[in-house]
Amino acid sequence: MADKPGLPTGGGDDAGGIMALLERVAGLMDSVQTTQQRMEERQLELENTVKTIQTDIIKLTNDHANTSSTVDRLLEKTRKVSRHIKDVRVRVENQNVRVKKVEATQGDLLAKNKFRVVIYQVRLQTHT
């Protein structure tokens, strides 16, 4: 039989080759275990990060709900104030109309009274 390249020949060399092969397998197994351990550690880090993000999202959701509630209350107060302002504006406009009517009436009365005073003065002068 011809010797194949890379295969040990002879009895003593077979045991050395098997030992070398077992050492390589053991090294590969150690490497796989180390890699698996690092992957597990990384997985735990990712899980902790996800938990932290979830906690932050819950806080953000609660803050958003509180803010939304506050904004709704402020909008309602703004609507009430706006209604009151409109009511006051209507009352002020109505009052302005009444004041103008009173001023016009007062002007008419003053004009009539001045005319009466003139007539009265004229009568007094003609009678004396």
C-alpha positions in Angstrom: 0.0 0.0 0.0 1.1 3.5 -0.7 1.3 6.0 2.1 -1.2 8.8 1.7 0.2 12.3 2.3 -0.9 13.9 5.7 -1.7 10.5 7.3 0.7 9.3 9.8 2.4 5.9 9.2 3.3 3.4 11.8 1.8 2.6 15.2 3.6 5.2 17.4 2.9 8.0 15.0 -0.8 7.1 15.0 -1.1 7.8 18.7 0.7 11.1 18.3 -1.5 12.0 15.4 -4.6 11.1 17.4 -3.4 13.2 20.3 -2.7 16.1 18.0 -6.1 15.8 16.5 -7.7 15.6 20.0 -5.8 18.7 21.1 -7.1 20.5 18.0 -10.6 19.4 18.7 -10.2 20.4 22.4 -8.9 23.8 21.2 -11.9 24.2 18.9 -14.3 23.2 21.7 -12.6 25.8 24.0 -12.9 28.4 21.3 -16.6 27.5 20.7 -17.3 27.7 24.5 -15.5 31.0 24.8 -17.5 32.4 21.8 -20.7 31.0 23.2 -20.0 32.6 26.6 -19.3 36.0 24.9 -22.5 35.6 23.0 -24.5 34.9 26.2 -22.9 37.9 27.8 -23.8 40.0 24.8 -27.3 38.6 24.9 -27.7 39.6 28.6 -26.4 43.1 27.8 -28.9 43.4 24.9 -31.8 42.2 27.2 -30.8 44.8 29.8 -30.7 47.4 27.2 -34.1 46.4 25.9 -35.5 46.5 29.4 -34.1 50.0 29.9 -35.6 51.1 26.6 -38.9 49.7 27.6 -38.8 51.4 30.9 -38.0 54.7 29.2 -40.8 54.2 26.7 -43.3 53.6 29.5 -42.1 56.8 31.2 -42.3 58.7 27.9 -45.9 57.3 27.4 -46.9 58.4 30.8 -45.4 61.9 30.4 -47.1 62.2 27.0 -50.5 61.2 28.6 -49.9 63.8 31.3 -49.0 66.5 28.8 -52.0 65.7 26.7 -54.3 66.0 29.6 -52.7 69.3 30.6 -53.0 70.6 27.1 -56.7 69.6 27.0 -57.4 71.4 30.2 -55.6 74.5 28.9 -57.5 74.4 25.7 -60.8 74.2 27.5 -59.8 77.1 29.7 -58.8 79.1 26.6 -62.2 78.3 25.0 -64.0 79.6 28.2 -61.9 82.8 28.2 -62.7 83.3 24.5 -66.4 82.9 25.1 -66.2 85.4 28.0 -64.3 87.8 25.9 -66.9 87.6 23.1 -69.7 88.2 25.7 -67.9 91.2 27.1 -67.2 92.5 23.6 -70.9 92.3 22.7 -71.9 94.0 26.0 -69.4 96.8 25.4 -70.6 97.3 21.9 -74.2 97.5 23.1 -73.2 99.9 25.8 -71.4 102.0 23.2 -74.6 102.1 21.1 -76.6 103.2 24.2 -74.0 105.9 25.1 -74.1 107.3 21.6 -77.9 107.4 21.7 -77.7 109.2 25.1 -75.1 111.6 23.7 -77.3 112.3 20.7 -80.4 112.8 22.9 -78.4 115.0 25.2 -77.2 117.0 22.2 -80.8 117.4 21.0 -82.0 118.4 24.5 -79.2 120.9 24.8 -80.1 122.4 21.5 -83.8 122.6 22.4 -83.0 124.1 25.7 -80.7 126.7 24.1 -83.5 127.5 21.7 -85.9 127.8 24.6 -83.5 130.0 26.5 -83.2 132.2 23.4 -87.0 132.4 23.1 -87.3 133.1 26.7 -84.7 135.9 26.6 -86.4 137.4 23.5 -89.7 137.4 25.3 -88.2 139.0 28.3 -86.7 141.7 26.2 -89.9 142.4 24.3 -91.9 142.6 27.5 -89.7 145.0 29.3 
